[in-house]
């Protein structure tokens, strides 16, 4: 009987587990439909780990991908186009104050994280696009503020998507909370901590400190300038390792712990030294900090200087180190105005803008201008860039320092016209330079302008020079100081003086415009004027227009052509293969191209990427008052003054963006001109 009772009990238990006994049933364990091989404790999660953990109510998935751009240049948030289900969007740009060299306001940061519903006790998985920087910045700041159950999805969103991972366009609802930070800043360095370590490296080598720069090679070598840096190159005695080398180039996954450690050991870094990680301002070095912690390096051996190269560049501790030129993109850095100086120099003859520019043969002459201060001294320096060998040479100086003049070449002679001197006197005199003899006259041989002017334009057609518009008074905010007058000067008859061409008067008063000669035609491009009529809300008027006049029939006057794609002022313009190019101005960082035959404009997007290589114009700079010349398919911009696209007059580095670089632009590049 007992034996039968045991059998009945066993059978009943089996039936209950199978759900065949009324009112009974064993709770069935949920089965995953994929083989789980991951490790939820690992800092790096593979796809199976994330899929497994997605049932965890305490898991928060964070998408950190940055803004992307369609082929037409329109920006979009990739999160909106598709993301992992349950993911929220975090803007890595809000994790540090980029206007303050990437340093963060922890109270503001905690407030932002609270609006996203993030708390330090959550299990968090972050993803980006694989080989990317925002995920490193996000991980570093979340980790620093107390989030310790923190992971990165290996390979990011592209790898997830390529393996059939589920995606959605439905935003994840966020329940704001209070983020209570438990900050550990023991590994966060400022300039005050970095400078003594660098001094020690200078004195003793890398015995105690090893400094590693994780920017891409064009930035490290100085062929490309990082945003808001004072110059290009790298800090002396720093080691180079691109953050991209921490990833497998094919999968976007992190390399093995051993590989990561060995790459750093090859630079002299070790777990018993203090390893200082830098980049521009903390994005790339944030990736490196994560990778080294993941590889088992003690946090005590790592210091993260988030101010990085950008903050350093504004100090006066050292000149940067740069490497010889290598071709990277359609805008190629080829030289500095002073061959013997690095990108940054305090010499006024290296970083210049607002001088006279003229070309004879393959040589572009850069004459006078301002030095490295908007209100600083003018310069008498004359230098020449030669397209033939990309060389820069210094020539005989001007008889006096002059800025905001105009220049034009006739034969082997260059005529420098007007401008103002160190005392602010507006000049009417004309200096002639003999390019064969490298000599200047005394400014009394050629006829002076009837009225002195500055910030105007000049161009030569045949033996005749045309000077147009500009300011005839010191103040640019007075309408009365603006001119629409056009003068002509026959260089074969200096005694004849300048003739006011009343039929060719400009259609509008203007300064900061350009004149471009093409055969007998003269183009008047862009410019600005000031309307001081009481009640004006926007007294500054920037022009988008282009006009043309036939110099053999001045009586016909100017003809207005198609408006450009944007406002233009402070620019220069040049003719290349029948097209007019305006390579940036005070209003844009884009290059504008005008085709006369079709009477059409287009803006060349020079800030996108192809072949995995950035091809920036000047990294988002509105660059103007530069010197300009052209040869064959190329034009060259030389020197100049610039401001970031979002920079205002109250920006802490306003009036400090001075260039001494020569950049070549290849108009025949099929990716620019298909």
NULO-761591 format. One record per residue (C-alpha): residue in three letters; x, y, z. Coordinates in steps of 0.5 Angstrom, whole numbers, plus 500, padded with zeros to 3 digits. Layout:
// NULO-761591
ALAXYZ...
//
This chain:
// NULO-761591
UNK500500500UNK506505502UNK509503495UNK503505491UNK502511495UNK509513493UNK508512486UNK501516486UNK505522490UNK510522484UNK505521479UNK501527481UNK507531482UNK509530475UNK502531472UNK502538476UNK509540473UNK506539467UNK500543468UNK495537468UNK492537475UNK487542476UNK489547481UNK496545481UNK502547477UNK510549478UNK512555476UNK516555469UNK523558469UNK523563463UNK527560457UNK532565453UNK531563446UNK539564444UNK545562447UNK548566453UNK555567453UNK556574456UNK558576463UNK554582466UNK559584471UNK564585465UNK565593463UNK564591456UNK558587454UNK557583448UNK550583444UNK547577448UNK549580455UNK545586453UNK539582450UNK539577457UNK539584461UNK533587457UNK528583462UNK532587468UNK527592471UNK533596474UNK537596467UNK537603463UNK540603456UNK543610454UNK544612447UNK550617446UNK550618439UNK552625436UNK548629431UNK549626424UNK548629417UNK544627411UNK548628404UNK544635403UNK547637410UNK541637414UNK542635421UNK538629425UNK539626431UNK540618430UNK536616436UNK530619432UNK532615426UNK532608430UNK535606437UNK535600441UNK528599445UNK528602452UNK534606450UNK534614452UNK538619449UNK543622453UNK547628449UNK554627451UNK555635449UNK552637456UNK556633460UNK562638460UNK562645459UNK566646452UNK567653452UNK571652459UNK575647456UNK571641457UNK570642465UNK564640468UNK559643473UNK557637477UNK551641480UNK549642473UNK551635470UNK547632476UNK541636475UNK541634467UNK542627469UNK536627474UNK532630468UNK533623464UNK531619470UNK538616472UNK540614479UNK547611481UNK544605483UNK542603476UNK545598472UNK547602466UNK549600459UNK551605454UNK552605446UNK555609441UNK557607434UNK562603435UNK569607434UNK566613437UNK568618443UNK561620446UNK561614449UNK567615453UNK565621455UNK559619458UNK562613461UNK567617464UNK563622467UNK557617470UNK563613473UNK566619476UNK559621479UNK558615482UNK555610477UNK559604478UNK554598475UNK556601468UNK557598462UNK559599454UNK556595449UNK561592444UNK561595437UNK555599439UNK549600435UNK552598428UNK554592431UNK547591434UNK543592428UNK548588423UNK546582428UNK539583427UNK538586434UNK531589435UNK530597433UNK525602434UNK523609433UNK519610439UNK522614444UNK523611451UNK519615456UNK523618462UNK521619469UNK525625472UNK528624478UNK534627483UNK541624481UNK545624488UNK552624486UNK558621489UNK563624486UNK570621486UNK575626482UNK581623485UNK583622477UNK581628474UNK586633473UNK586641471UNK592645468UNK594646475UNK596639476UNK598637469UNK603643469UNK608640474UNK607633471UNK609636464UNK615640468UNK617633471UNK617630464UNK621636461UNK626635467UNK627627468UNK623624462UNK618619463UNK620616469UNK614618473UNK609621469UNK607618462UNK603623458UNK599620452UNK595624447UNK589620444UNK587625438UNK587623431UNK594623427UNK592630423UNK591633430UNK597631433UNK601632427UNK599639426UNK596639420UNK589640422UNK587644428UNK582642433UNK576646435UNK577653439UNK585651440UNK590657439UNK594653434UNK595646431UNK600640433UNK601637440UNK604639447UNK612637447UNK614630450UNK607627449UNK606620446UNK601619441UNK596613441UNK589615437UNK583613441UNK581609434UNK587604435UNK583602442UNK578598437UNK578593432UNK577597425UNK572592422UNK568590428UNK568597432UNK569593438UNK574594443UNK581590442UNK583585448UNK585587455UNK592584453UNK592588446UNK590595450UNK595594455UNK601592450UNK600598446UNK600603452UNK606599455UNK610600448UNK609608450UNK613607456UNK606607460UNK606602466UNK601601472UNK606603477UNK607610473UNK602616473UNK599616466UNK596622464UNK591622459UNK589628454UNK586629448UNK582636446UNK578636452UNK576630454UNK572626449UNK577621446UNK581621453UNK575619456UNK575612451UNK582611453UNK580612461UNK575606460UNK579602456UNK585602461UNK580601467UNK577595463UNK584592461UNK585592469UNK590598470UNK589601477UNK585607477UNK590610482UNK595610476UNK591614471UNK590621471UNK585625466UNK587632464UNK580634461UNK582641459UNK587637454UNK591640448UNK586646447UNK587649454UNK594648453UNK594652447UNK592658450UNK598658455UNK605661454UNK609655457UNK611652450UNK611652442UNK607646440UNK611640436UNK608639429UNK610634423UNK612635416UNK606636411UNK602630409UNK596630404UNK590629408UNK584632404UNK581637399UNK583643404UNK591641405UNK595645410UNK602646406UNK606651410UNK606657415UNK607664413UNK614663417UNK618657415UNK621657421UNK616658426UNK610653429UNK603654428UNK603659434UNK608664434UNK608671438UNK611674432UNK607679428UNK610677422UNK607670422UNK600671424UNK597676420UNK590679417UNK587685413UNK593686409UNK594687401UNK594681397UNK596680389UNK599675385UNK604675380UNK605668376UNK605662381UNK607667387UNK602670392UNK604676395UNK602678402UNK603685404UNK603688411UNK596688415UNK595687422UNK599682427UNK596677432UNK591683436UNK585686433UNK587692436UNK595691435UNK600694431UNK600694424UNK606690420UNK611692414UNK612685413UNK612682406UNK612675405UNK610670398UNK607664398UNK609660391UNK605655388UNK611652385UNK614649391UNK609650396UNK614655399UNK614661403UNK619667403UNK620673407UNK621679402UNK623687403UNK619690408UNK614696406UNK616703407UNK611703413UNK606699417UNK600699413UNK593695414UNK587694411UNK590696404UNK588694397UNK593691392UNK593689385UNK599687380UNK600689373UNK606686370UNK612685375UNK609690379UNK605690385UNK601697387UNK599697394UNK593702395UNK591706401UNK589703408UNK591706415UNK598706419UNK600705426UNK597712428UNK590710425UNK591715419UNK587713413UNK592713407UNK591715400UNK598714397UNK600708393UNK607704394UNK609700388UNK613694389UNK618691383UNK618683384UNK624682380UNK628687384UNK625686391UNK624693392UNK619698394UNK619706392UNK618711396UNK610712396UNK611719392UNK612716385UNK605714383UNK599718384UNK595718390UNK588717391UNK583723391UNK581721397UNK584716402UNK580710404UNK581703407UNK577696407UNK576697400UNK578692394UNK582693388UNK583689381UNK587690375UNK585689368UNK590690363UNK594696365UNK589699369UNK587698376UNK580699379UNK579701386UNK572701389UNK568703395UNK571702402UNK571707408UNK573714408UNK573715415UNK575712421UNK568709424UNK565703421UNK558705424UNK557711420UNK553711414UNK557717411UNK564714412UNK562708407UNK563710399UNK561707393UNK566711388UNK570707383UNK577710381UNK581707375UNK588708374UNK592707368UNK599705371UNK603707364UNK601714365UNK602716373UNK601723371UNK594722369UNK592720376UNK586717378UNK579718375UNK573717378UNK568713374UNK562716375UNK558711370UNK561705374UNK559707381UNK558701385UNK550700386UNK551700393UNK556703398UNK560698401UNK566695405UNK569688406UNK567686399UNK571683393UNK573685386UNK574679381UNK577681374UNK575676368UNK578678362UNK575685361UNK569683366UNK570686373UNK565682378UNK563686385UNK562680390UNK559681397UNK560686402UNK557690407UNK554697409UNK551701415UNK545704416UNK545709422UNK538712420UNK535712427UNK530706429UNK534701425UNK534694429UNK539691424UNK544697422UNK549692419UNK547690412UNK551684409UNK550683402UNK549676398UNK549680391UNK554679385UNK555684380UNK558685373UNK561690369UNK564690362UNK570695363UNK570696355UNK563699356UNK563703363UNK557707361UNK553701361UNK554700369UNK553694373UNK549688372UNK546685378UNK547677378UNK544671382UNK544672389UNK549668393UNK547662398UNK549666404UNK552673406UNK559675405UNK563680408UNK571680410UNK572675404UNK577675398UNK575672391UNK579668386UNK577666379UNK579658378UNK578655371UNK572660369UNK569660376UNK569664382UNK571662389UNK569665396UNK573661401UNK569663407UNK568670410UNK566673417UNK559670416UNK560663414UNK565657414UNK563655407UNK566655400UNK562659395UNK562657388UNK559662382UNK559659375UNK558665371UNK556662364UNK550659368UNK549665373UNK549660379UNK552659386UNK553653390UNK555652397UNK561647398UNK560643404UNK567642406UNK566640413UNK563633412UNK567626411UNK569621406UNK574615406UNK574616413UNK577622413UNK575629415UNK576634410UNK574641414UNK575648411UNK578651417UNK574646423UNK568651423UNK571657423UNK568663419UNK575665417UNK576672413UNK581678412UNK586673409UNK590673403UNK588669397UNK591666390UNK590661385UNK594657380UNK591651376UNK586647379UNK588650386UNK587656390UNK590658397UNK588662403UNK594664407UNK593667414UNK587671416UNK582672422UNK577667424UNK571666429UNK568660431UNK561659428UNK557660434UNK562665437UNK560672440UNK564678442UNK564676449UNK567669448UNK573668452UNK578668446UNK574673442UNK580676437UNK585671438UNK583667432UNK589669428UNK592664422UNK599663419UNK597657415UNK597656408UNK591652405UNK590649398UNK584647396UNK583643390UNK577645386UNK578639381UNK576634387UNK571630385UNK568629392UNK567637392UNK566638384UNK563631381
//
